[in-house]
Amino acid sequence: MVFKSQANMPEQCPPADAIEQDVSPVYRFIEKETVGEIDFLNHKERKRPYPPSKTCEALAISFFTSTKAAMEMPKKYKSFKNKTLLPGRITSECGIHKTEREHLNLWLYENVDMVKIFQD
């Protein structure tokens, strides 16, 4: 499968231990009260800063596997304070992911409609 940001991926990205699997629920901070395309853009697409050593992670979309882990983010980072946390899902058709400490990075396959999948 081709990844959405494949042209920008460094070697060893996504990690070899990333898996293709359904996960539900996952939690994602969104910009407004309803889900939109902007909510599933990665750091690079949104032109957000990231260290060069984190390029692979910056090309992934972040989710949380628990509300407890997600609710730590607004305490640590001001940018999360006015966001809405929504539950949703990812499927094996979305891409491959790796979870560490209740944080899930998803490397999205090309032409996936995350707005539809996340809310179904």
C-alpha positions as CSV (number, residue, x, y, z in Angstrom):
1,M,0.0,0.0,0.0
2,V,1.1,3.6,-0.6
3,F,1.2,6.0,2.3
4,K,-0.3,9.5,2.1
5,S,3.0,11.1,2.9
6,Q,5.3,8.5,1.4
7,A,7.4,10.9,-0.7
8,N,8.5,12.7,2.6
9,M,9.1,9.6,4.7
10,P,12.7,9.0,5.9
11,E,14.2,5.5,5.9
12,Q,12.7,3.2,8.5
13,C,9.4,5.0,8.4
14,P,6.9,3.8,9.4
15,P,8.7,1.7,12.0
16,A,9.0,-2.0,11.3
17,D,6.9,-2.9,14.3
18,A,3.9,-0.8,13.2
19,I,0.8,-2.9,12.6
20,E,-2.4,-2.8,10.5
21,Q,-5.3,-3.4,12.9
22,D,-8.8,-2.1,13.9
23,V,-8.7,0.0,17.1
24,S,-11.8,1.3,18.8
25,P,-12.2,3.5,20.6
26,V,-9.5,6.0,19.9
27,Y,-9.6,9.6,20.9
28,R,-8.6,12.6,18.9
29,F,-8.5,16.3,19.6
30,I,-10.3,18.2,16.9
31,E,-10.4,21.9,16.0
32,K,-14.1,22.5,16.4
33,E,-17.1,20.6,17.6
34,T,-17.6,18.6,14.4
35,V,-15.0,16.6,12.6
36,G,-13.4,18.0,9.4
37,E,-10.6,17.2,7.0
38,I,-8.3,19.5,8.8
39,D,-8.5,17.3,11.9
40,F,-6.7,14.5,10.1
41,L,-3.8,16.4,8.6
42,N,-0.3,15.5,10.0
43,H,2.1,18.1,11.5
44,K,3.9,18.5,8.1
45,E,0.7,19.2,6.2
46,R,-0.4,21.7,8.9
47,K,3.1,23.3,8.8
48,R,3.5,22.8,12.5
49,P,7.1,22.8,13.9
50,Y,8.8,19.5,14.7
51,P,12.4,18.5,15.3
52,P,14.1,16.9,12.3
53,S,14.7,13.8,14.3
54,K,10.9,13.4,14.6
55,T,10.0,13.6,10.9
56,C,8.5,10.1,10.9
57,E,6.2,10.9,13.8
58,A,5.3,14.3,12.3
59,L,4.0,12.4,9.2
60,A,1.7,10.3,11.4
61,I,-1.7,11.3,12.9
62,S,-1.9,11.1,16.6
63,F,-4.6,9.4,18.6
64,F,-5.0,8.3,22.2
65,T,-6.2,4.9,23.4
66,S,-7.6,6.3,26.7
67,T,-9.3,9.5,27.8
68,K,-6.9,9.6,30.8
69,A,-3.9,9.9,28.5
70,A,-5.6,12.4,26.2
71,M,-6.6,14.6,29.1
72,E,-2.9,15.0,30.1
73,M,-2.3,16.9,26.8
74,P,-4.1,20.2,27.7
75,K,-2.2,20.2,31.0
76,K,1.1,20.0,29.2
77,Y,0.5,22.0,26.0
78,K,-1.5,25.2,25.7
79,S,-2.4,24.4,22.0
80,F,-4.8,21.6,23.3
81,K,-6.7,23.8,25.7
82,N,-9.5,24.9,23.3
83,K,-9.8,21.6,21.4
84,T,-12.6,19.1,21.5
85,L,-11.8,15.5,22.4
86,L,-13.9,13.0,20.4
87,P,-14.0,9.2,20.4
88,G,-13.8,7.4,17.1
89,R,-12.2,4.5,15.4
90,I,-9.5,3.5,13.0
91,T,-9.6,0.4,10.8
92,S,-7.0,-1.8,9.2
93,E,-7.8,-0.1,5.9
94,C,-6.6,3.3,7.3
95,G,-2.9,2.5,7.5
96,I,-0.5,1.1,10.0
97,H,0.0,2.3,13.5
98,K,2.2,2.0,16.6
99,T,1.1,2.5,20.1
100,E,3.3,3.6,23.0
101,R,2.0,4.6,26.4
102,E,-1.6,5.0,25.2
103,H,-0.5,7.3,22.3
104,L,-1.1,5.9,18.8
105,N,0.7,7.1,15.7
106,L,-1.2,6.2,12.5
107,W,0.6,6.4,9.2
108,L,-2.3,6.9,6.8
109,Y,-2.7,5.1,3.5
110,E,-3.3,7.3,0.5
111,N,-7.0,8.1,-0.4
112,V,-8.4,7.2,3.0
113,D,-11.5,9.2,4.2
114,M,-10.7,9.5,7.9
115,V,-13.7,11.8,8.5
116,K,-16.0,9.0,7.5
117,I,-14.1,6.1,9.1
118,F,-13.5,7.9,12.4
119,Q,-17.2,8.7,12.9
120,D,-18.7,5.4,11.7
